[in-house]
Amino acid sequence: MTVQNSMFSYIATRDKRLMKKVNAWRPPRWFRLWMIVATRMGDGWLWYSMGMIILLFGGSSRYEALGAAGLSAAAGILLFIKLKRFCNRSRPSSIEPHCWATLLPPDQFSFPSGHSITAFAVAIPLGLFYPALMIGLVFCALSIACSRILLGLHFLSDVLAGCAIGIGLGFAAVAII
């Protein structure tokens, strides 16, 4: 077995172990609602709303901020579509049903998390242009990312990779703009 296969096996084993623990956990109702709302906001509603608010009240740097966020989000979407097809990793919900969440995934592939990529690809540029919003934006992005694991839609490694890609794209877009 090569080092690469060994590493992927190690990650997959830990991902499945965490998935089983998450599936067995019965969180309080408020937490379940928070995760469902977070994942639904990550479908785009939060970022479209934030874009409209910034467009109306964002001051002189609003076009640059929205340009950077749009550029990094578009690059992230293109990247995760290609990576999902290339990696072809099954979702946790196709391996074992989740005990309390019955949301249907938007596609059949798990790696990387597109919601996590997009959340950070938008949050980072907007937070860099509007530092007072950074904590709230990162909180929203983290909520979206965590929701994907806790709802049984992604493995931990899918989300960590998505967060890293989104953060990288966000910083790159700001540097380009």
C-alpha positions as CSV (number, residue, x, y, z in Angstrom):
1,M,0.0,0.0,0.0
2,T,1.4,3.4,-0.9
3,V,1.7,6.3,1.5
4,Q,-1.1,8.1,-0.3
5,N,-3.5,5.2,-0.1
6,S,-2.5,4.7,3.5
7,M,-3.3,8.4,4.3
8,F,-6.6,8.3,2.5
9,S,-7.5,5.1,4.3
10,Y,-6.6,6.7,7.6
11,I,-8.8,9.8,6.9
12,A,-11.7,7.7,5.6
13,T,-11.7,5.5,8.7
14,R,-11.8,8.5,11.0
15,D,-14.5,10.2,8.9
16,K,-16.7,7.1,9.2
17,R,-16.1,6.8,12.9
18,L,-17.1,10.4,13.4
19,M,-20.2,9.9,11.1
20,K,-21.4,7.1,13.3
21,K,-21.0,9.2,16.5
22,V,-22.8,12.1,14.9
23,N,-25.6,9.8,13.6
24,A,-26.1,8.4,17.2
25,W,-26.2,11.9,18.8
26,R,-29.6,13.4,19.5
27,P,-29.0,17.1,19.9
28,P,-31.5,19.5,21.5
29,R,-34.3,20.9,19.2
30,W,-32.8,24.4,19.1
31,F,-29.5,23.0,17.8
32,R,-31.2,20.9,15.2
33,L,-33.2,23.9,14.0
34,W,-30.0,26.0,13.9
35,M,-28.2,23.4,11.7
36,I,-31.1,23.1,9.3
37,V,-31.4,26.9,9.0
38,A,-27.7,27.3,8.6
39,T,-27.5,24.7,5.8
40,R,-30.5,26.3,4.0
41,M,-29.0,29.8,4.3
42,G,-25.9,28.2,2.8
43,D,-27.9,27.3,-0.3
44,G,-27.3,30.9,-1.3
45,W,-30.0,32.9,0.5
46,L,-27.6,34.4,3.1
47,W,-25.0,35.5,0.5
48,Y,-27.5,36.9,-1.9
49,S,-29.1,38.9,0.9
50,M,-25.7,40.1,2.1
51,G,-24.8,41.1,-1.4
52,M,-28.0,43.2,-1.7
53,I,-27.3,44.9,1.7
54,I,-23.7,45.7,0.7
55,L,-24.8,46.9,-2.7
56,L,-27.2,49.4,-1.0
57,F,-25.2,50.4,2.0
58,G,-21.6,49.2,1.4
59,G,-20.0,52.6,0.7
60,S,-17.4,53.4,-1.8
61,S,-15.7,49.9,-1.8
62,R,-19.0,48.0,-2.4
63,Y,-18.2,47.1,-6.0
64,E,-14.7,45.9,-5.2
65,A,-16.1,43.9,-2.2
66,L,-18.9,42.3,-4.3
67,G,-16.5,41.7,-7.2
68,A,-14.0,39.8,-5.0
69,A,-16.8,37.8,-3.3
70,G,-18.4,37.0,-6.6
71,L,-15.1,36.0,-8.2
72,S,-14.1,33.7,-5.4
73,A,-17.6,32.2,-5.2
74,A,-17.7,31.6,-9.0
75,A,-14.2,30.0,-8.9
76,G,-15.3,27.9,-5.9
77,I,-18.4,26.6,-7.7
78,L,-16.5,25.7,-10.8
79,L,-13.8,24.0,-8.7
80,F,-16.1,21.9,-6.5
81,I,-18.2,20.7,-9.5
82,K,-15.0,19.4,-11.2
83,L,-13.6,18.0,-7.9
84,K,-16.8,16.2,-7.0
85,R,-16.9,14.4,-10.3
86,F,-13.2,13.6,-10.2
87,C,-13.2,12.3,-6.6
88,N,-16.5,10.5,-6.8
89,R,-16.8,10.1,-3.0
90,S,-20.2,8.9,-1.7
91,R,-22.0,11.0,0.9
92,P,-22.4,9.8,4.5
93,S,-26.2,9.6,4.0
94,S,-25.7,7.0,1.2
95,I,-23.6,4.9,3.5
96,E,-25.8,5.1,6.7
97,P,-29.0,7.0,7.2
98,H,-28.9,9.9,9.6
99,C,-31.0,9.5,12.8
100,W,-32.7,12.9,12.9
101,A,-32.0,14.8,9.6
102,T,-33.8,13.8,6.5
103,L,-32.5,16.5,4.1
104,L,-31.8,15.4,0.6
105,P,-28.3,16.3,-0.7
106,P,-28.1,18.5,-3.8
107,D,-26.0,15.9,-5.6
108,Q,-24.6,12.4,-5.1
109,F,-20.9,13.3,-4.4
110,S,-19.4,14.3,-1.1
111,F,-15.9,15.6,-1.6
112,P,-15.4,18.6,-1.2
113,S,-18.2,20.4,0.5
114,G,-19.5,23.0,-2.0
115,H,-21.4,24.8,0.8
116,S,-18.2,25.2,2.8
117,I,-16.2,26.4,-0.2
118,T,-18.9,29.0,-1.1
119,A,-19.4,30.1,2.5
120,F,-15.8,30.9,3.1
121,A,-15.2,32.2,-0.5
122,V,-17.8,34.9,0.2
123,A,-17.2,35.5,3.9
124,I,-13.5,36.1,3.6
125,P,-13.5,38.8,0.9
126,L,-16.5,40.6,2.5
127,G,-14.8,40.4,5.9
128,L,-11.6,41.8,4.5
129,F,-13.4,44.8,2.9
130,Y,-15.6,45.3,6.0
131,P,-13.6,44.2,9.0
132,A,-16.4,45.0,11.5
133,L,-18.4,42.2,9.8
134,M,-15.7,39.6,9.9
135,I,-16.7,37.8,13.1
136,G,-20.3,37.6,12.0
137,L,-19.4,36.4,8.5
138,V,-17.0,33.7,9.8
139,F,-19.6,32.6,12.4
140,C,-22.2,32.2,9.6
141,A,-19.6,30.3,7.4
142,L,-18.6,28.0,10.3
143,S,-22.3,27.4,11.1
144,I,-22.9,26.4,7.4
145,A,-19.8,24.2,7.4
146,C,-20.7,22.4,10.7
147,S,-24.2,21.9,9.6
148,R,-23.1,19.9,6.6
149,I,-21.4,17.3,8.9
150,L,-24.1,17.3,11.6
151,L,-26.9,16.8,9.1
152,G,-25.1,13.8,7.6
153,L,-24.4,15.4,4.2
154,H,-20.6,15.5,4.4
155,F,-17.7,13.9,6.1
156,L,-15.4,16.1,8.3
157,S,-12.6,15.9,5.6
158,D,-15.0,17.1,2.9
159,V,-15.8,20.2,5.0
160,L,-12.2,20.9,6.1
161,A,-11.1,20.7,2.5
162,G,-14.0,23.0,1.4
163,C,-13.2,25.5,4.1
164,A,-9.5,25.6,3.1
165,I,-10.3,26.0,-0.6
166,G,-12.9,28.7,0.1
167,I,-10.5,30.7,2.4
168,G,-7.7,30.4,-0.2
169,L,-10.0,31.6,-3.0
170,G,-11.3,34.4,-0.9
171,F,-7.8,35.8,-0.1
172,A,-6.7,35.3,-3.8
173,A,-9.8,37.2,-5.1
174,V,-9.1,40.1,-2.8
175,A,-5.4,40.1,-4.0
176,I,-6.6,40.1,-7.6
177,I,-9.2,42.9,-7.2
